[in-house]
Amino acid sequence: MKERGYDLENQVIGMNFSNNIDFCMQLRDEIQKEFNIKEFVIYEIGAAIGSHVGEGTTSVFF
């Protein structure tokens, strides 16, 4: 995010997780502290994608 992001504090950051909500929330907190993010959208990964990426996956979109 440091290398590729721009004006991150004014963007909505998306996150997905697969059976690891605690890690996802910890990562969200770290991202918020580092970049002063105002808004996150967080969803659980569905079965179709989850069967390919596996349990424990977290993704961040910015």
C-alpha positions in Angstrom: 0.0 0.0 0.0 2.9 2.3 0.7 4.4 1.8 -2.7 1.3 1.7 -4.9 -1.4 3.6 -3.0 -2.3 7.3 -3.3 -4.5 9.5 -1.1 -5.4 6.4 0.9 -7.1 8.2 3.7 -9.8 9.4 1.3 -10.5 6.0 -0.2 -12.8 3.2 0.8 -10.6 0.1 1.5 -12.0 -3.3 0.8 -11.1 -6.4 2.6 -12.1 -10.1 2.3 -11.4 -13.0 4.6 -11.8 -16.8 4.6 -12.5 -18.2 8.0 -10.1 -15.8 9.7 -12.0 -12.8 10.9 -9.7 -12.1 13.8 -6.7 -11.7 11.6 -8.6 -9.6 9.2 -9.7 -7.2 12.0 -6.1 -7.0 13.3 -4.9 -6.2 9.8 -7.6 -3.6 9.4 -6.5 -1.9 12.6 -2.9 -1.8 11.5 -3.9 -0.4 8.1 -6.1 2.2 9.8 -3.2 3.3 12.1 -0.7 3.5 9.3 -2.8 5.3 6.7 -5.6 7.0 8.8 -8.3 5.2 6.7 -11.8 6.5 7.3 -13.9 3.7 5.8 -13.5 0.0 5.2 -15.8 -2.5 3.5 -15.3 -6.1 4.8 -16.9 -9.3 3.6 -16.4 -13.0 4.0 -15.1 -14.8 0.9 -17.8 -17.0 -0.6 -17.6 -20.7 -1.5 -16.6 -20.3 -5.1 -13.6 -18.2 -4.5 -12.9 -19.8 -1.1 -12.5 -23.2 -2.7 -9.7 -21.8 -4.8 -7.8 -19.6 -2.3 -8.3 -21.8 0.8 -9.0 -21.2 4.4 -7.1 -18.4 6.1 -6.9 -16.0 3.1 -7.2 -12.3 3.6 -7.2 -9.8 0.7 -7.0 -6.0 0.7 -8.3 -3.8 -2.2 -7.3 -0.2 -2.5 
